[in-house]
Amino acid sequence: SKSTLLDNSRVAFIRSHQRNQGLSERAQSLLSDYERASTTSSTNSAWRRFSRFTNQFKISIRANHLLADVEDALLEYIAHAREQGNAQGTVNSTISAVTQTFAATTGVDLSQSKRLKLAKRHFCLTNPRVAKYDELYEIKPIFDLFDSWGDTKQLSTQNLRKKVSCSDEIGSNGQKPRYSKNISMFHRTGPQLPSSTTF
């Protein structure tokens, strides 16, 4: 069976697959234009990361075993990322880019694979997220400020954005009370967040 190494270009890979499926040039161009317009730079970067991994370790993707080979390659990637201590965000974005690409080419959503879900869950458990900031803050003054603003339904759009942003940062860091630049700004500027602050 014919095997191939993945193209570094996500759109080029999709178009090549469509051509092999017998799709006309006109239809290929239509779909490629859509993929090119809807693909973000981060998705392209994540796809290239996976492509480099498969090429480095000579992991071939056979045309007649496409989905099974891609699923196996993703499992190998997750195992390698675990050994390397890669960040959750990097691994998640790579898996997302690959599964989206193959959903576009085959119509099958590999992200629903039981094996892939189990591997991803185990990776997340053994490689917890690490906070980007090391400052330790007392969060009570922040909640006191929120309380002073009154009912959430009555908040201005600006204060609502501030409240949501800070609350999200407080709740998303998980392991330790380490908070990011928005909360750091709050502590530097005192009880009132500056009105010019953008989130």
TAVENKA-V186296 format. One record per residue. N is the residue number from 0. SS is DSSP state (H for helix, E for strand, C for the rest). PHI is phi as a letter, one per 40 degrees, with the letter a starting at -180 (999 if undefined). BURIAL is # if it has 24 or more other ideal C-beta (glycine too) atoms within 12 Angstrom, else .. Layout:
n: <N/N>
ss: <SS/SS>
phi: <PHI/PHI>
burial: <BURIAL/BURIAL>
//
This chain:
n: <0/1/2/3/4/5/6/7/8/9/10/11/12/13/14/15/16/17/18/19/20/21/22/23/24/25/26/27/28/29/30/31/32/33/34/35/36/37/38/39/40/41/42/43/44/45/46/47/48/49/50/51/52/53/54/55/56/57/58/59/60/61/62/63/64/65/66/67/68/69/70/71/72/73/74/75/76/77/78/79/80/81/82/83/84/85/86/87/88/89/90/91/92/93/94/95/96/97/98/99/100/101/102/103/104/105/106/107/108/109/110/111/112/113/114/115/116/117/118/119/120/121/122/123/124/125/126/127/128/129/130/131/132/133/134/135/136/137/138/139/140/141/142/143/144/145/146/147/148/149/150/151/152/153/154/155/156/157/158/159/160/161/162/163/164/165/166/167/168/169/170/171/172/173/174/175/176/177/178/179/180/181/182/183/184/185/186/187/188/189/190/191/192/193/194/195/196/197/198>
ss: <C/C/E/E/C/C/C/C/C/H/H/H/H/H/H/H/H/H/H/H/C/C/C/C/H/H/H/H/H/H/H/H/H/H/H/H/H/H/C/C/H/H/H/H/H/H/H/H/H/H/H/H/H/H/H/H/C/C/C/C/E/E/H/H/H/H/H/H/H/H/H/H/H/H/H/H/H/H/H/H/H/H/H/H/C/C/C/H/H/H/H/H/H/H/H/H/H/H/H/H/H/H/H/H/H/H/C/C/C/H/H/H/C/H/H/H/H/H/H/H/H/H/H/H/H/H/C/C/C/C/C/C/C/C/C/E/C/C/C/H/H/H/H/H/H/H/H/H/C/C/C/H/H/H/C/C/H/H/H/H/H/H/H/H/H/H/H/H/H/H/H/H/C/C/C/C/C/E/C/C/H/H/H/H/H/H/H/H/H/C/C/C/C/C/C/C/C/C/C>
phi: <999/c/b/a/c/c/c/c/c/c/c/c/c/c/c/c/c/c/c/c/c/g/c/c/d/c/c/c/c/c/c/c/c/c/c/c/c/c/c/c/c/c/c/c/c/c/c/c/c/c/c/c/c/c/c/c/b/f/c/c/b/c/d/c/b/d/c/c/c/c/c/c/c/c/c/c/c/c/c/c/c/c/c/c/g/c/c/d/d/c/c/c/c/c/d/c/c/c/c/c/c/c/c/c/c/b/g/b/c/c/c/c/c/c/c/c/c/c/c/c/c/c/d/c/c/c/b/c/c/b/c/c/b/b/c/b/b/c/c/d/d/c/c/c/c/d/c/c/c/g/d/d/c/c/c/c/d/c/c/c/c/c/c/c/c/c/c/c/c/c/c/c/c/g/c/b/c/b/b/c/c/c/c/d/c/d/c/c/c/g/c/b/c/c/c/c/c/b/b>
burial: <./././#/./#/#/././#/#/#/#/#/#/./#/#/./././././././././#/././#/#/././#/./././#/./././#/#/./#/#/#/#/#/#/./#/#/././././#/./#/././././#/#/./#/#/#/#/#/#/#/#/#/#/#/#/#/././././#/./#/./#/#/#/#/#/#/#/#/#/#/#/#/#/./#/#/#/./././#/#/./#/././#/././#/#/././#/./././#/./././././././././#/././././#/././#/#/././././././././././././#/././#/#/./#/#/#/./#/#/././#/./././././#/#/./#/#/./#/#/#/./././././#/./././././#>
//
